[in-house]
Amino acid sequence: MSHQLKLMVASALLGWTVIGNAADIKVGVAEALTGPAAKYGVAIKNGFTLAADGINAKGGVNGNKIALVVEDEQGKKEEAINVFKKLIFQEKVLLIFGPTLSNSAFAADPIANATKTVVFGTSNTADGITNMGPFTFRNSVMEADVLPVTTRAAVKKFNIKKVAVLYGNDDAFTKSGYDVFKSALADQKISVTDTETYAKGDVDFKAQLTKIKASNPDAIVCSCLAEEAANIILQTRSLGMKQPFIGGNGFNSPKLFEIAKDAADDTLMGSPWSIENTSAANKKFIADYKAKFGGEPDQFAAQAFDALNIVAEALKTVKLTGSIDKDRIALRNALPAIKFEGATGKFAFRRAAAKDGKEAGYDAQQEAIVNIAKGGKFILLK
């Protein structure tokens, strides 16, 4: 830890106060509210807002209200670092939710761990996120847990023998997804006819897709974020290619259908959440979300909603002392034992495997659901 960071940590530890018998519990929210990743970040912010409203309407947590401190990290690593420092040292939040993208998490999460502040990811699925330290948690299910399930379902549904692969090679999330897909395809003995890459910001994929077309795959595996995925699908169809797509967590956004519309039909995507899940908790979440925001929620809103409720359950077991350093550690110690059933179904934490002798954080232990695109939306694969 640098000398400057040590001084900032020391000053932060003096700032957590409780006034009287109750106080606001300041919760940091660092999400991409502008820029390309806002398609995820705004939905995440909405999920947190809905959860905080619900918790506070019932009296808060042990009489303390949840106060969200929201900052826009723009989906950029540098901004995520700046926002984390602001939330920890100036706003003196109890914990931080975010950032939106795994790339940004790899840059900013070490700051939270250095200051012994819980950082809770609701949309970071890349491998290695929770290896950054014991204060890192996530309820976003790892691609390593979801993609093999999705691939098996696609093979069965479409009788797939061979696939082509396309992925973004300069993003932690899409690169991690590719690595998982590659391993899953090998394990399931599916041959790969061609592997192509692109860079963040690319909009023309026809050179890669022309090579993929020549390799004549049964399906196309794509580790991509939603906007790139939608444009890839459209350009594939313009080349006369009708193969189904197998996608990762990044596909699960309304942006996919805003751009690709029905061209995305027969795309398979795995997720812990489905709008078609008829559990009482999910039905209430969907109804409340529609009433507040005037539209349907997505997976990212659902995961954020559940995440704040998970933290609230942990805080019920914590007696806040008024010392921010003690309270941050107490929350971290309470979280691993929490089991919860919410909009995304049954949830528990699973300790991540340590790497390089470094203590790790906690991943999500949750079942994957496979969805298929039909008529401009994802429905449960039967």
Rosetta blueprint (number, residue, H / E / L):
1 M L
2 S L
3 H H
4 Q H
5 L H
6 K H
7 L H
8 M H
9 V H
10 A H
11 S H
12 A H
13 L L
14 L L
15 G L
16 W L
17 T L
18 V L
19 I L
20 G L
21 N L
22 A L
23 A L
24 D L
25 I E
26 K E
27 V E
28 G E
29 V E
30 A E
31 E E
32 A L
33 L L
34 T L
35 G L
36 P L
37 A L
38 A H
39 K H
40 Y H
41 G H
42 V H
43 A H
44 I H
45 K H
46 N H
47 G H
48 F H
49 T H
50 L H
51 A H
52 A H
53 D H
54 G H
55 I H
56 N H
57 A H
58 K L
59 G L
60 G L
61 V E
62 N L
63 G L
64 N E
65 K L
66 I E
67 A E
68 L E
69 V E
70 V E
71 E E
72 D E
73 E L
74 Q L
75 G L
76 K L
77 K H
78 E H
79 E H
80 A H
81 I H
82 N H
83 V H
84 F H
85 K H
86 K H
87 L H
88 I H
89 F H
90 Q H
91 E L
92 K L
93 V L
94 L L
95 L E
96 I E
97 F E
98 G L
99 P L
100 T L
101 L L
102 S H
103 N H
104 S H
105 A H
106 F H
107 A H
108 A H
109 D H
110 P H
111 I H
112 A H
113 N H
114 A H
115 T L
116 K L
117 T L
118 V E
119 V E
120 F E
121 G E
122 T L
123 S L
124 N L
125 T L
126 A L
127 D L
128 G L
129 I H
130 T H
131 N H
132 M H
133 G L
134 P L
135 F L
136 T E
137 F E
138 R E
139 N L
140 S L
141 V L
142 M L
143 E H
144 A H
145 D H
146 V H
147 L H
148 P H
149 V H
150 T H
151 T H
152 R H
153 A H
154 A H
155 V H
156 K H
157 K H
158 F H
159 N L
160 I L
161 K L
162 K E
163 V E
164 A E
165 V E
166 L E
167 Y E
168 G E
169 N L
170 D L
171 D L
172 A H
173 F H
174 T H
175 K H
176 S H
177 G H
178 Y H
179 D H
180 V H
181 F H
182 K H
183 S H
184 A H
185 L H
186 A H
187 D H
188 Q L
189 K L
190 I L
191 S E
192 V E
193 T E
194 D E
195 T E
196 E E
197 T E
198 Y E
199 A L
200 K L
201 G L
202 D L
203 V L
204 D L
205 F L
206 K H
207 A H
208 Q H
209 L H
210 T H
211 K H
212 I H
213 K H
214 A H
215 S H
216 N L
217 P L
218 D L
219 A E
220 I E
221 V E
222 C E
223 S E
224 C L
225 L L
226 A H
227 E H
228 E H
229 A H
230 A H
231 N H
232 I H
233 I H
234 L H
235 Q H
236 T H
237 R H
238 S H
239 L L
240 G L
241 M L
242 K L
243 Q L
244 P L
245 F E
246 I E
247 G E
248 G L
249 N H
250 G H
251 F H
252 N L
253 S L
254 P H
255 K H
256 L H
257 F H
258 E H
259 I H
260 A H
261 K H
262 D H
263 A H
264 A H
265 D L
266 D L
267 T L
268 L E
269 M E
270 G E
271 S E
272 P L
273 W L
274 S L
275 I L
276 E L
277 N L
278 T L
279 S L
280 A H
281 A H
282 N H
283 K H
284 K H
285 F H
286 I H
287 A H
288 D H
289 Y H
290 K H
291 A H
292 K H
293 F H
294 G L
295 G L
296 E L
297 P L
298 D L
299 Q H
300 F H
301 A H
302 A H
303 Q H
304 A H
305 F H
306 D H
307 A H
308 L H
309 N H
310 I H
311 V H
312 A H
313 E H
314 A H
315 L H
316 K L
317 T L
318 V L
319 K L
320 L L
321 T L
322 G L
323 S L
324 I H
325 D H
326 K H
327 D H
328 R H
329 I H
330 A H
331 L H
332 R H
333 N H
334 A H
335 L H
336 P H
337 A H
338 I L
339 K E
340 F E
341 E E
342 G E
343 A L
344 T L
345 G E
346 K E
347 F E
348 A E
349 F E
350 R E
351 R E
352 A L
353 A L
354 A L
355 K E
356 D L
357 G L
358 K E
359 E L
360 A L
361 G L
362 Y E
363 D E
364 A E
365 Q E
366 Q L
367 E L
368 A L
369 I E
370 V E
371 N E
372 I E
373 A E
374 K L
375 G L
376 G L
377 K L
378 F E
379 I E
380 L E
381 L L
382 K L
